[in-house]
Amino acid sequence: MFKKKSSQAGDASKKSSTNSKKTGEKKSLFSSSSTTRASRPKKAAYKRKGGRFVALDLGNYAIKFAVGNHQSGKIKVDKMFSARIPEHLYMDSSISDEKKLLDLIKSELSMRNIKDVDMIVSFESTSIIKRRLTVPVLSEEETKELIGFELEEYLGINPDDYIIQYKVLSEYENDGRKRDIQIDAVPRAVAKKIFSMLKQGGFNPCILGIQSSFVENMNKTVGINNYRPEPGKAIAVADIGNSGIVVNIFKDGKSEFNRIIRSTSSIRYALMTDLGVDESVALSIIQNYRSRGVMIDMPTDTSEARVFDTIRHCVDEWIGEIDRVLEYYRSRSVDNKIEKLYLYGGDSVLGDLDKYFEMKVGVPTEVIRNISNLEPGREVDLSDVPMYVNPICALMRV
């Protein structure tokens, strides 16, 4: 959307005073973002209210699509589907061939006779800088200048090369009025490349945002699996992807903590490597374990036992890494306790995965199977919801 926020510099300090007690107010990354010493991209136009949007989630293995809209408090999803990305075409927000990626997107939409052009894009990348800062309560312009100084002074980066969003987490008195703020800095070149690619293809990229921001919006406004956390209770949400895991911790609807884990592999890759099978066979095996799960006893058949051992070993690696993240979060304060752990992503579809996690981690665990305000269309299979959480949440931004 790249909406430019209309405000006058002269009343910036007045607005800061008026809003000083508000917390959790997000300066949106690509919509009404407050950027540090950097010009905003040209804004894209929205369609009329009620029009459909194509939300696409860019991953290293596949692009996931959700077509629909967010209207009257409901996420109306007409279609959900995915497209395998050729190897090395897209990796950690880096695009090796824009034309090929664009052709893939256009082909998938054309195949399903989808002619909507308004798009919302979600992605995640290790190139995104995420920091929490404690700063004095200042005007918006002064806060932006301070953020730019901090990034340049302590991280050695040029703020002009980044699109920066910040949100106020809390405000309190500690030798003067202070704020804890969360900063997300996205390389401007990454955002520009995705934006330009889609524009060249005739699309209207309305919003580009990071996955954690979209998921945070879900956690803040709706219930997960018909449940809302109690005030002051923290939940962890883990996206188990093809080439890593993204862990987000939320409290009172606000992001508390984020980690990207790149040391784990997918079950698909583990099966292909350990068993020497091709991708289609690996995917068939995973499909079989959607109903069987990982808590069954070790099979007696030698060949099946090897498959089971590979899957269990992969899952145990995930659990070890996620548990370390949760333990680190808990170690930062005696008040940091995790009430629930939610799993989603392509590999979360294994049967009884949540039960196995809960047994190992000691935290009540569920796979995200339902978002309270989701209204699925006739072509939507609700059993696929765990794989499409990111693009579904992206639709909530319209």
N, C-alpha and C positions, 0 to 999 in steps of 0.2 A: 504494500500500500504506500509506503514511503510518505506518509502524511506529514506535512510540515506543521509544526505547532505554532499557532499564531499568538505571539505575546510581544509586549513592548519592553525593551531593556529597562526603561525608566521605572517600571513597576515590578521588576523582578524581586526586589527585596520585600516589597509589600506582599507579593504572592507567597514568598517563603514564610513570612510571618503568619499569614492566614492559614497555610497548610502545615505548619510546623508540628502539629500534634497528630497528623495523619501518618500511619505507618503502613508498610506494604504497598505503597503507591509506586507503581512501576513506570519508569521512563522507558517506553517500549523500544526494543532494539531497532526495528525497521518501520514502525508506524509513526509514533510521535516521540521519537527518541531524542534524548538530550545528548549531543555528541560533544566531544572536547576538541575545540579548535579545528574542526573539520566540516566541510560543507556537506549538506545532506543530498542524497541522490534525488533525481527528479521523481516526483510522486506519480504513482500509477492510479488510474481512475477505477473506482468501484462500479459495478453494474448496479442496476436498480435493486432496491430492497426486495429480497425474496429470490433473487437469481441464484443459480447453482455455482458452486466452486469446485475446482479440482485440487484436492490437497495431495501433494506427493511428498513422500518421505525418502530422502536420498540415503541409501546405505551402501556399504562396500560390496555387498553381494546382490542386492535387489533394490528396485524402486517399488515402493508400496503406494498404492493409490486409494483414496476414498473420495467419492463424488457425492456432494450433497450440500447442505447449508445448515446454519445455526439460526433458528428463528423461533421467536416466542419461547425462549428458554429450552428448546429441544434441538438436539443434533439429529438432523434428518439425513441418513446415509442411504443413497440409492444403489451404489455399487462399491465393492471393494475387490481389488485384484492386485497382482504384483507382476513384475517383469524382471527376469534374471539379467544382471548387468554383465557384459563380457569382461573377462578378467583384465585387470589393469586399466579399464576405461575410467573408472571412478574409484578413488581411494582416499579416505580421510579428507574429504572436501576438495581434493585435487582432481581436475578433469583433464585427461590426456588428449581427448578428441571431442570438442564441443559438438561438432556436426553429428558424429555417431551417437552421442548421448541424446541429442535433440531428436534425431531420426527414430531412436528407440521409443522415446516418449510419444511422439506423434503417431508411430505405428500402433502402439498399444491402445491409444485413444481411438484411432480410426477403426481398428478392428472391432471395437465395441460401439461404434457409431456415436461416440461422445464428441460433441462439437463445442462444448463450453470452453471458454478461453481464459476466464479469471482463475488465477492459481495462487495457492498458498504452499510454500515450500518449507519443509523442516529438515534440518540436518544437524549433525554433531561432528566435532573435529577436535583433535588434540591441539590444533593451532589457535583455538579460542582460549583467551586468557580469562580466568575466573579468580577473582580476589574479593576478600571482605576487608573493608577499611573502617576505622573509627575516625570521624571527622567532626569538626565543630559545626554547629547549625549556622549555615551561611545562606546567602541568596543562591538562586539556581546558577547564575553565571559564575559566581565565586566558587561554588561546588564543582562545576565543570573544570574550571581552571585548576583547582586543587587536585582533582582526579588526574588531569593531564600531567601535572607536575610529578605526582606520585609514580605514575607509570614510567615516565621518562627518567626520573631520578633513581628509582629502585629496581626497575626491570630493564632499563636501557632500551626502551622502544620509543618510536616516534608516534605520538598519539594521532597524528594526521593520517597514519596508515591503518587506523582502526575505526570501526563504528562501535561506539561504546554506549552501553545502556547501564543505568544504575537504578536501584530501588532502595528505598528506606526500609530497613528491617525493624529498627527500634530507635527511640529517642529518650534521653534520660539526662539527669543532672549529675555531672562528675567533674568538679572543678570547671564549671561552666556547662552550657547546654551542648550535648554531644549526640551524634547519630552513628549507628552502625549501618553501613550501606553495603550492598552486594553489587559488584561490578562484573559485567561480561563484556569483553572486548573481542570483536570479530574482525579478522583481517579484511580491510576494505576490498582488496583485490579478489578475495573469495566471493564476497557478496556481489560485487560488480560482475564477475564472470558468470555466475548463475543467472543474475538478472538480465544481462545482455543476451545470453544464450536463448532464454525463453522469449524475450522481446523479438529477437531475430526470427523465431519460429512462429510469430504471429500471436503469441500468448500475452496475457496481461498479468504479470507477477505482482499481485497485490500485497502480499506479505512474505517476507523471508525471515525465518526465526530459528533459533536453536531448539532442539527437541525438549530439553529440560524446561524451557519457558512454557511450552505448550502443555506439557504434563503437569506443571505447577498450576496452570490455570484450571485443569480438570480437578486437581486435588483441592483447590480453593473454593470451587463453585458447585461441585456435584459429588454425589456419593459413589464409592467404588464397591462393587458387589453388594449394593444396598446397605453400605455402612459409611458413616461419617466419623472421623476421629473426634474424641472429646477435646475440649480446649486444653492446650498445654501438652497434649500427647503427640509424640513424633511417630511418623511412619516412614519406612524405607521403601523405595520403588526401584526395582532392578530390571533393566532392559537387557535381556540375554540375546545378543546379536551374533552375527556370523563371525566377526573378527574381534570380539571383545564384549565387555559388559559395561553399561553405564548405570551407576548407582546414584540416586537422588534421595535426600532425606528432607522431609517437610514437617513443619510444625505450625499449627494454626494457619494452614494454607499458604505458608511462605517457605521458600527454599532455605534450608539450614546448611546443607552440605552437598557437595557433588564430587564424584570421582569417575574417571574413565579408566577402565582396566583393559589393557591390551595384551596381557600375558596368557589369556585363555584361548582355546580354540572351539569351534563349533563341533557338534556331534557329527555333522556331515563330513567335515574335514577329517576328524579323528577316524571315522569308519573307512574313508577312502585311503588314508595313510596306513592304518594298522592292518586292514584286511585286504588292501590292494584292489578294491572294487571301484567301479566308475560311479559318477554322481547319481545316475538314475537308480542304481542298486542301493546306494546309501540313503537316498530319499525314501525309497520303498521300505527300507528297514525302519526308518524313523516313523513312517506312517503306521507301521505295525505296532510300534511301541506307544503310539497315542492311546491305544486301548489296553495295553499290557502294563506299561509303566516300569519304574526302576526299583520298586520295593519288593518285587517277586524274589523268591529264592533262586540261587544260581541254577540255571538249567543243567541237566545231566548230559544232554547231547553236546559233544565236543565243539562242533562248529557254532552252535547257538551260544554256548558258554563263552566263546571268544567274543562274539558280538556283544553279549551282555556285559562282559568285563570291560570292553572298550567304552561302552556308554556310561557305565557306572563310574569308571575312572575319570571320564570327562566331566561328569556332573560333580564328582568330589572336588575336582579342581575349581569349578565355579564356586562351590560352597566355601572352600578354603579362602579364596580371594574376597568374596563378599563378606564373609565373617570377619576378616581382617579390617575391612573398611568400617563395618559396624562397630567393632571393638575400638578402633581409633576414635570414632565419633563419641562413643561412650566415655572414653578416657579423658576427653577434654573438659568434662564437667560432670559432677555427681547427678546433675539434673537431666543429663542426656540419656534418656531411656527410649528404646524402640518398642512401640506397642505392637506394630504389625509390619510384616514384610510382604510386599506384593511383587509378583513376577509377571513379566510379559515379554513379547518378542518371539521370533521364529522358533527357537528351541524350547520355549516354555510349554509347548503343546504335549510334551511327554506325559503319559498317564501318571497320576499320583506324585508328580514332581514336587508339588507344594508340601505334601505329607513328608516326603523324604527330606526336603529342606528343613522343615519344622523340627523333625527328629534330630537333625545334625546341628542346627544353629540354635535351637532352643527358643525361637521366636515364632509366635503364631504366623503362619505363612499361607498365602492364597495366590493363585494365578488370577489375573484380572480377566474376568469373564463377562462382566456386566458394568456398564457405565449408566448411572441412573436415568439420565435424560436422553439416552440413545433411542431413536426411533428408526429401526431398520426397514429398508425397502424389501420388496418381494425377492430380489436377487441376492440379498445379503444372508450369508450363513453365520449365525451367531457363534458357532463353535470356532470361527476364525477371528473373533474379536481380539484374543491375546496377541495375534500377529499384526494387528492394524491399530493398536492404541495410539501410536504417534500421529498418523494422518487423521484419525478420528478427532484427537485432541486439537489438531491444527485447525479443523473446521470450527472449533469453538471461538476462534479469534475474529470471525466475520460477523 
